[in-house]
Amino acid sequence: MQMTLRLACVIGIVMAGVLRFCAPHYHLTAEIIAGLMLLFALVATVVIDETKPAGINQKG
């Protein structure tokens, strides 16, 4: 399975959330990391759209 940029960002956001609850003294660091990952995921969704348009057959 190929890991896309959006999936990597979602994993990063989850890991930042886990860090926030496991080590509260890293609260600001976790927020910054999660915010950057969310920004990267939005950019990947809007600018680097990896999905193929529906209904278009690219044979030949």
C-alpha positions, 0 to 999 in steps of 0.5 A: 500500500502506498502512503500518500501525503494526506495519510502521513499528515493524518498520522502526524496529527494523531501522533501530536494528539497522543503526545499532547495527552501523554506529555502535557508539558509538550502541549505547545509543540504538539499544537504546532506540529498538528497545525503544520500537518493539517496545513500540509494535508489541506495543501495536498488536498487542494493543490496536489490533488492525487485523485483521478476525475470520476468517469474519465477512462484513460485507455489508449 
